Amino acid sequence: MPVLFHWPVITFWQTIGLLILSRLLLGGMGGHGRGHGYHHCRANMHEKWGTMTPEEREQFHNNLHQHGPSWMRRSPEEGNVKEA
C-alpha cells in the first residue's frame, strides 16, 4: 500500500502506536456496546412511558408509526395512518 500512495513504510511498533492513538481519540478502548448515551436515553423514555396515560401512549405510538423510520411506518391497509 505505501508504494501505491507514495507513503513511507512504517514499522510494526509505529503501526501499534497509531492503532492505540486512533482508538483513544476516536472510540475509547472498546467493549462499550451502544454507549452510555443509549442507556441513559432508554431509561428516560422508560420513565416517561410509565407516567403516560393510555391515551397518551396510543397517541405516541401512532405518531411514531407516522413519522418514524420508513421501516416502522404502517401501510394504509394496517390502519388509518397518513402517508409520509
C-alpha positions as CSV (number, residue, x, y, z in Angstrom):
1,M,0.0,0.0,0.0
2,P,2.8,2.5,0.7
3,V,4.1,2.1,-2.9
4,L,0.6,2.7,-4.3
5,F,0.1,6.0,-2.4
6,H,3.7,7.0,-2.2
7,W,3.6,6.8,1.7
8,P,6.7,6.0,3.8
9,V,6.9,2.5,5.1
10,I,6.3,2.3,8.9
11,T,7.5,-0.2,11.4
12,F,5.4,-2.7,13.4
13,W,5.7,-0.6,16.6
14,Q,4.7,2.6,14.7
15,T,1.6,0.8,13.5
16,I,0.7,-0.4,17.0
17,G,1.2,3.2,18.3
18,L,-1.1,4.6,15.5
19,L,-3.8,2.0,16.4
20,I,-3.7,2.8,20.1
21,L,-3.7,6.6,19.4
22,S,-6.7,6.2,17.0
23,R,-8.6,4.1,19.4
24,L,-8.1,6.7,22.2
25,L,-9.0,9.6,20.0
26,L,-11.9,8.1,18.1
27,G,-13.5,5.3,20.1
28,G,-12.2,4.6,23.6
29,M,-10.8,1.1,24.3
30,G,-13.8,-1.0,23.3
31,G,-16.3,-3.1,25.0
32,H,-18.9,-0.4,25.4
33,G,-21.6,-1.6,23.1
34,R,-24.0,1.2,22.2
35,G,-22.5,3.6,24.7
36,H,-23.7,5.3,27.8
37,G,-25.9,7.8,25.9
38,Y,-28.1,5.0,24.6
39,H,-28.8,3.5,28.0
40,H,-29.5,7.0,29.5
41,C,-31.9,7.8,26.7
42,R,-33.6,4.4,27.1
43,A,-34.0,4.9,30.8
44,N,-35.5,8.3,30.4
45,M,-38.0,7.0,27.8
46,H,-39.0,4.1,30.1
47,E,-39.7,6.6,32.9
48,K,-41.7,8.9,30.6
49,W,-43.7,5.9,29.3
50,G,-44.6,4.9,32.9
51,T,-46.1,8.3,33.6
52,M,-48.2,8.4,30.4
53,T,-51.9,7.8,30.3
54,P,-53.2,5.1,28.0
55,E,-54.5,7.8,25.6
56,E,-51.0,9.5,25.6
57,R,-49.4,6.1,24.9
58,E,-51.7,5.4,21.9
59,Q,-51.1,8.9,20.5
60,F,-47.3,8.4,20.9
61,H,-47.5,5.0,19.2
62,N,-49.5,6.5,16.3
63,N,-47.1,9.4,15.9
64,L,-44.1,7.0,15.9
65,H,-45.6,5.0,13.2
66,Q,-46.5,8.1,11.1
67,H,-43.2,10.0,11.5
68,G,-40.7,7.3,12.5
69,P,-38.2,5.5,10.2
70,S,-39.7,4.1,7.0
71,W,-39.3,0.5,8.1
72,M,-41.6,1.3,11.1
73,R,-44.4,3.1,9.2
74,R,-47.6,1.2,8.7
75,S,-49.2,0.7,5.4
76,P,-52.6,2.2,4.8
77,E,-54.2,-1.2,5.0
78,E,-52.9,-1.8,8.5
79,G,-54.7,1.3,10.0
80,N,-55.6,4.9,9.4
81,V,-52.1,6.2,9.1
82,K,-51.2,9.0,6.7
83,E,-48.7,8.6,4.0
84,A,-45.4,10.3,4.7
